Amino acid sequence: MANYVAFIRTNYFAVTDEAEFRKIIASVSAEDEVSVFKQPQPDGTVKYGFGLYGSIYGLPDNEDPDGDEDPSMSAFESALQEVLVPGDAILMTEIGYEKLRYLTAFCGIITKDTIQYTDLRDSALTLAKELLSNPDFQTQMEY
C-alpha cells in the first residue's frame, strides 16, 4: 500500500501583524515544518508566503486540554483571515499523489470574508465537457 505524499505552497500576501502570523504558522499541526517566505515590496512593505513538504491538518483545539480532538483546518483558515490585509488573498495550493494511483491538485482561496476551494480535476472535467460539447462526459482519473 502506498502513502499519500503532498506539497503545499502559497502565493505572497500581506498581513496586518507579522508576529501573529508567525504564531499561527508555529502552532499549526502539519506533517513537516512549515517554512515562511518573505518578499520585500517596492513600497517598503513585506509580503509573506508559506509552504511545506506534507499536509497541514489545522490548529489544535485550545478548548481540548487532553488533545483528543483532531486539529481544525477551519480554525487555521479563520486565523489566517484575521491577519490578512483586506483586499488581498491567500492562494494555498496543495499537490499530492499516491504512487501513480492518483494525483490531486487543489487550491484554497482565503480572503478576509470568504474561503473557497477549487479542484484541478473538477476544473479539467468541466472544460472537457465544454470542449466536447457533451455535458454528460465522464472519465476515470484514479486507479
C-alpha positions in Angstrom: 0.0 0.0 0.0 1.3 3.5 -0.9 1.1 6.6 1.2 -0.3 9.9 0.1 2.5 12.5 -0.4 1.7 16.2 -0.5 3.4 19.5 -1.1 1.8 22.9 -0.1 2.8 26.4 -1.2 1.1 29.7 -1.1 1.4 32.9 -3.0 2.8 36.0 -1.3 0.2 38.0 0.6 0.2 41.0 3.1 -0.5 40.6 6.8 -1.6 43.1 9.4 0.5 41.6 12.1 3.7 39.6 11.3 4.1 38.3 14.9 0.6 37.0 15.0 1.0 35.4 11.5 4.2 33.7 12.7 2.4 32.5 15.8 -0.3 30.9 13.7 2.2 29.2 11.5 4.2 28.0 14.5 1.1 26.5 16.1 -0.2 24.6 13.0 -0.4 20.8 13.1 1.4 19.6 10.0 3.4 16.6 8.6 6.6 18.7 8.3 8.0 22.0 9.4 6.2 24.9 7.7 8.6 27.3 6.0 7.8 31.0 5.9 9.0 33.1 3.0 9.3 36.9 2.8 9.2 39.1 -0.3 10.0 42.8 0.1 7.9 45.1 -2.0 9.0 48.2 -3.9 6.9 50.4 -1.5 8.9 49.1 1.5 6.2 46.7 2.8 6.7 42.9 3.0 4.6 40.1 1.8 4.7 36.6 3.2 4.1 33.1 1.9 4.5 29.6 3.4 5.0 26.1 2.2 5.9 22.6 3.3 6.6 19.1 2.2 3.4 17.4 3.5 -0.1 18.2 4.6 -1.5 20.8 7.0 -4.1 19.4 9.4 -5.1 22.6 11.1 -4.8 24.3 14.5 -5.1 22.3 17.7 -8.3 22.7 19.7 -7.3 25.0 22.6 -10.6 24.1 24.3 -9.5 20.4 24.5 -6.9 20.1 27.3 -6.4 16.4 26.6 -5.7 16.9 22.9 -8.3 14.3 21.9 -9.9 16.4 19.2 -8.4 16.4 15.7 -6.8 19.7 14.6 -9.2 22.1 12.9 -8.4 23.3 9.4 -11.3 25.8 9.6 -9.6 27.3 12.7 -6.4 27.6 10.8 -8.1 29.3 7.8 -10.1 31.6 10.2 -6.9 32.6 12.0 -5.3 33.5 8.6 -8.3 35.6 7.7 -7.8 37.6 10.9 -4.3 38.7 9.9 -4.8 39.0 6.2 -4.9 42.6 4.8 -8.2 43.5 3.3 -8.1 43.4 -0.5 -5.5 40.6 -0.5 -5.9 36.8 -0.8 -4.1 33.7 0.2 -3.9 31.0 -2.5 -2.9 27.8 -0.7 -2.2 25.2 -3.3 -1.7 21.5 -2.4 -0.4 19.0 -4.9 -0.3 15.3 -3.9 0.0 11.8 -5.1 -0.2 8.2 -4.1 2.3 6.5 -6.4 0.6 6.6 -9.8 -2.8 5.7 -8.5 -3.9 9.3 -8.5 -2.7 12.9 -8.5 -4.5 15.7 -6.7 -4.2 19.4 -7.1 -6.5 21.9 -5.4 -6.3 25.4 -4.1 -7.9 27.0 -1.1 -8.6 30.7 -1.7 -8.8 32.7 1.6 -9.9 36.3 1.6 -10.9 38.5 4.5 -14.5 37.4 4.1 -14.6 34.1 2.2 -12.9 30.7 2.0 -13.4 28.6 -1.1 -11.7 25.7 -2.8 -11.1 24.8 -6.4 -10.0 21.4 -7.6 -8.0 20.8 -10.8 -9.8 17.6 -11.6 -13.2 19.3 -11.4 -12.0 22.2 -13.5 -10.5 19.9 -16.1 -13.6 17.8 -16.3 -15.8 20.9 -16.7 -13.5 22.2 -19.5 -13.5 18.8 -21.3 -17.3 18.7 -21.2 -17.3 22.2 -22.8 -14.7 21.4 -25.4 -16.6 18.1 -26.3 -20.0 19.8 -26.2 -21.0 16.9 -24.1 -22.4 17.8 -20.6 -22.5 14.1 -19.7 -18.9 13.3 -20.4 -17.2 11.4 -17.5 -13.8 9.8 -17.2 -11.8 7.8 -14.7 -8.7 9.6 -13.4 -7.8 7.4 -10.4 -6.8 3.8 -10.5 
